Amino acid sequence: MSATPVIVPFVDLSWQHEPLQTDIEQAIKSVIERGDFILGHALSEFETAFARACGVEHGIGLASGTDAIALGLQACGIGAGDEVLVPANTFIATILGVIQAGATPILVDCDPDTALIDLNLAAKAITAKTKAIIPVHLYGQMVSPGQLLDFASAYNLLIFEDAAQAHLAQREGYTAGSVGIAAAFSFYPSKNLGAFGNGGMLVTRDEAIAKKVRTLRNYGAPSKYYHVELGKNSRLDTIQAAILQVKLPYLSKWNRLRYQAAQEYDRRLQPLQSFGISAIANQSGTGHVYHLYVIQISEACPLNRNEIQNQLAASGIQTGIHYPLPCHLQPACRHLGYQIGDFPSSERLCDRILSLPMYPGLSREPIEFLSEQLSSLARVVSI
């Protein structure tokens, strides 16, 4: 039996890359001609440009967003014996970064409407060992900067942002990466700003933190063969930086197109709320950059999430689940000591959420087709 042809892909990067192909090829050629493949000129240029776009002074290109968390926390003085508040509803990389820094992640449940960390619950998890909070700007929506700053001030905590899904997201006059002492970004290919491979960045306004991360990423060496820290090899390749530098000027436009696609989804899916299907709440307005467009399928829906996903796939529509198993129930996290039922909102979301296709260039027609398919499924089964 032949596979169902894909009519609506989950992600389509060709719309971004094809118009920039000549510029990208020239950028790669320039790096090849210079021969500075590691810590080269294009990396320095991109670090400066991306940090400036985030509203801070310093950017340090790293091998991944996970390393940006681990090395960033280490540079902030967070390590063994320290606790860091982390949302239970996140990708496991957030937790791995804390563990790799030597600290202990303390998980906190999420708001069931926004899927973001619940700061009221976070306050109840604070102990004498708590030194920082990592707000994850999930799906492209920032955690409220005002609430975060008040929270951190009240409990004397560092704010270290996980902005891996929130490139240039905005809320309350802040840009993602400019709220806390530092922030981690990922440039995984499908991100709003994606490389042609792995990559990440730490951004900060603190010069001392920037200097230490630059040392840590390069074997702990501030200068060649002189090692003052127990660092690692974690450097954003110059070729990847050159590619990202070509794409960066288009990021704001691409984010606006994502937002417009999300508005079209909102409009077409609104009637399905009566069938138990609703979008994750947007409390950021146009500042939401929609790395993902996520819906919830509640118990009121006549079909469960897996049935809907399978039916959409049969119609040629690709979807995803971000994420199907909460971090505290991952086998790798058993040592943290959490059990089923510890974070009910996060666990419920993992059973109910479905990510719909989202990328710049997603036009009205595929959104209309998907919405009609979803509506037809809900209505037919309800009869």
Solvent accessible surface area in square Angstrom, and as a share of the most:
residue,aa,sasa,rsa
1,M,243,1.09
2,S,104,0.67
3,A,94,0.73
4,T,67,0.39
5,P,100,0.63
6,V,79,0.45
7,I,103,0.52
8,V,2,0.01
9,P,35,0.22
10,F,38,0.16
11,V,51,0.29
12,D,46,0.24
13,L,47,0.23
14,S,47,0.31
15,W,103,0.36
16,Q,5,0.02
17,H,35,0.16
18,E,121,0.54
19,P,103,0.65
20,L,8,0.04
21,Q,100,0.44
22,T,104,0.60
23,D,74,0.38
24,I,7,0.04
25,E,94,0.42
26,Q,96,0.43
27,A,18,0.14
28,I,45,0.23
29,K,106,0.45
30,S,42,0.27
31,V,3,0.02
32,I,100,0.51
33,E,118,0.53
34,R,147,0.54
35,G,40,0.39
36,D,34,0.18
37,F,91,0.38
38,I,85,0.43
39,L,69,0.34
40,G,5,0.05
41,H,85,0.38
42,A,15,0.12
43,L,2,0.01
44,S,61,0.40
45,E,79,0.35
46,F,0,0.00
47,E,9,0.04
48,T,68,0.40
49,A,22,0.17
50,F,0,0.00
51,A,1,0.00
52,R,164,0.60
53,A,42,0.32
54,C,0,0.00
55,G,52,0.50
56,V,9,0.05
57,E,114,0.51
58,H,43,0.19
59,G,2,0.02
60,I,0,0.00
61,G,0,0.00
62,L,0,0.00
63,A,37,0.28
64,S,32,0.21
65,G,11,0.10
66,T,30,0.17
67,D,15,0.08
68,A,0,0.00
69,I,4,0.02
70,A,6,0.04
71,L,7,0.03
72,G,0,0.00
73,L,1,0.01
74,Q,58,0.26
75,A,13,0.10
76,C,23,0.14
77,G,60,0.58
78,I,10,0.05
79,G,16,0.15
80,A,95,0.74
81,G,57,0.55
82,D,22,0.11
83,E,23,0.10
84,V,0,0.00
85,L,0,0.00
86,V,0,0.00
87,P,2,0.01
88,A,0,0.00
89,N,5,0.03
90,T,7,0.04
91,F,109,0.45
92,I,36,0.18
93,A,18,0.14
94,T,2,0.01
95,I,0,0.00
96,L,62,0.31
97,G,0,0.00
98,V,0,0.00
99,I,56,0.29
100,Q,99,0.44
101,A,13,0.10
102,G,39,0.38
103,A,7,0.05
104,T,59,0.34
105,P,3,0.02
106,I,33,0.17
107,L,6,0.03
108,V,4,0.03
109,D,10,0.05
110,C,2,0.01
111,D,45,0.23
112,P,64,0.41
113,D,84,0.43
114,T,6,0.03
115,A,1,0.00
116,L,11,0.05
117,I,9,0.04
118,D,33,0.17
119,L,22,0.11
120,N,118,0.61
121,L,69,0.34
122,A,0,0.00
123,A,31,0.24
124,K,166,0.70
125,A,27,0.21
126,I,42,0.21
127,T,71,0.41
128,A,103,0.80
129,K,116,0.49
130,T,9,0.05
131,K,84,0.35
132,A,0,0.00
133,I,0,0.00
134,I,0,0.00
135,P,0,0.00
136,V,9,0.05
137,H,0,0.00
138,L,4,0.02
139,Y,5,0.02
140,G,0,0.00
141,Q,2,0.01
142,M,0,0.00
143,V,6,0.03
144,S,6,0.04
145,P,0,0.00
146,G,31,0.30
147,Q,111,0.49
148,L,0,0.00
149,L,62,0.31
150,D,102,0.53
151,F,16,0.07
152,A,8,0.06
153,S,94,0.60
154,A,76,0.59
155,Y,94,0.36
156,N,139,0.71
157,L,15,0.07
158,L,57,0.28
159,I,9,0.04
160,F,1,0.01
161,E,0,0.00
162,D,9,0.05
163,A,0,0.00
164,A,21,0.17
165,Q,13,0.06
166,A,0,0.00
167,H,0,0.00
168,L,30,0.15
169,A,0,0.00
170,Q,100,0.44
171,R,29,0.11
172,E,98,0.44
173,G,85,0.81
174,Y,76,0.29
175,T,22,0.13
176,A,0,0.00
177,G,1,0.01
178,S,12,0.08
179,V,9,0.05
180,G,7,0.07
181,I,45,0.23
182,A,0,0.00
183,A,0,0.00
184,A,1,0.01
185,F,0,0.00
186,S,15,0.09
187,F,0,0.00
188,Y,117,0.44
189,P,38,0.24
190,S,33,0.21
191,K,26,0.11
192,N,1,0.00
193,L,0,0.00
194,G,1,0.01
195,A,2,0.01
196,F,90,0.37
197,G,23,0.23
198,N,107,0.55
199,G,2,0.02
200,G,0,0.00
201,M,0,0.00
202,L,0,0.00
203,V,0,0.00
204,T,1,0.01
205,R,115,0.42
206,D,48,0.25
207,E,128,0.57
208,A,74,0.57
209,I,10,0.05
210,A,3,0.02
211,K,140,0.59
212,K,67,0.28
213,V,0,0.00
214,R,86,0.31
215,T,9,0.05
216,L,0,0.00
217,R,16,0.06
218,N,30,0.16
219,Y,105,0.40
220,G,0,0.00
221,A,6,0.04
222,P,72,0.46
223,S,62,0.40
224,K,157,0.67
225,Y,180,0.68
226,Y,134,0.51
227,H,106,0.47
228,V,78,0.45
229,E,55,0.25
230,L,173,0.86
231,G,27,0.26
232,K,78,0.33
233,N,82,0.42
234,S,0,0.00
235,R,49,0.18
236,L,2,0.01
237,D,69,0.36
238,T,0,0.00
239,I,48,0.25
240,Q,28,0.13
241,A,0,0.00
242,A,6,0.05
243,I,2,0.01
244,L,0,0.00
245,Q,55,0.24
246,V,27,0.15
247,K,2,0.01
248,L,20,0.10
249,P,102,0.64
250,Y,85,0.32
251,L,0,0.00
252,S,53,0.34
253,K,100,0.43
254,W,8,0.03
255,N,11,0.06
256,R,138,0.50
257,L,45,0.23
258,R,4,0.02
259,Y,37,0.14
260,Q,100,0.45
261,A,6,0.05
262,A,1,0.00
263,Q,92,0.41
264,E,21,0.09
265,Y,0,0.00
266,D,60,0.31
267,R,139,0.51
268,R,64,0.23
269,L,9,0.05
270,Q,103,0.46
271,P,66,0.42
272,L,3,0.01
273,Q,102,0.46
274,S,97,0.63
275,F,37,0.16
276,G,10,0.10
277,I,1,0.00
278,S,42,0.27
279,A,38,0.30
280,I,17,0.09
281,A,36,0.28
282,N,53,0.27
283,Q,105,0.47
284,S,17,0.11
285,G,35,0.34
286,T,111,0.64
287,G,11,0.10
288,H,8,0.04
289,V,6,0.03
290,Y,11,0.04
291,H,18,0.08
292,L,10,0.05
293,Y,3,0.01
294,V,6,0.03
295,I,0,0.00
296,Q,18,0.08
297,I,6,0.03
298,S,26,0.17
299,E,138,0.62
300,A,80,0.62
301,C,12,0.07
302,P,52,0.33
303,L,23,0.12
304,N,85,0.43
305,R,24,0.09
306,N,85,0.44
307,E,76,0.34
308,I,2,0.01
309,Q,39,0.18
310,N,101,0.52
311,Q,89,0.40
312,L,1,0.00
313,A,53,0.41
314,A,68,0.53
315,S,30,0.19
316,G,4,0.04
317,I,1,0.01
318,Q,77,0.34
319,T,25,0.14
320,G,13,0.12
321,I,38,0.19
322,H,40,0.18
323,Y,37,0.14
324,P,84,0.53
325,L,70,0.35
326,P,10,0.06
327,C,4,0.02
328,H,4,0.02
329,L,50,0.25
330,Q,48,0.21
331,P,77,0.49
332,A,71,0.55
333,C,1,0.00
334,R,178,0.65
335,H,126,0.56
336,L,34,0.17
337,G,50,0.48
338,Y,46,0.18
339,Q,120,0.53
340,I,141,0.72
341,G,46,0.44
342,D,66,0.34
343,F,16,0.07
344,P,68,0.43
345,S,16,0.11
346,S,0,0.00
347,E,27,0.12
348,R,104,0.38
349,L,3,0.02
350,C,2,0.01
351,D,97,0.50
352,R,47,0.17
353,I,1,0.01
354,L,0,0.00
355,S,0,0.00
356,L,0,0.00
357,P,0,0.00
358,M,6,0.03
359,Y,15,0.06
360,P,0,0.00
361,G,30,0.28
362,L,14,0.07
363,S,54,0.35
364,R,146,0.53
365,E,113,0.51
366,P,29,0.18
367,I,1,0.01
368,E,58,0.26
369,F,57,0.24
370,L,0,0.00
371,S,8,0.05
372,E,93,0.42
373,Q,52,0.23
374,L,0,0.00
375,S,24,0.16
376,S,57,0.36
377,L,32,0.16
378,A,1,0.01
379,R,109,0.40
380,V,96,0.55
381,V,66,0.38
382,S,58,0.37
383,I,180,0.91
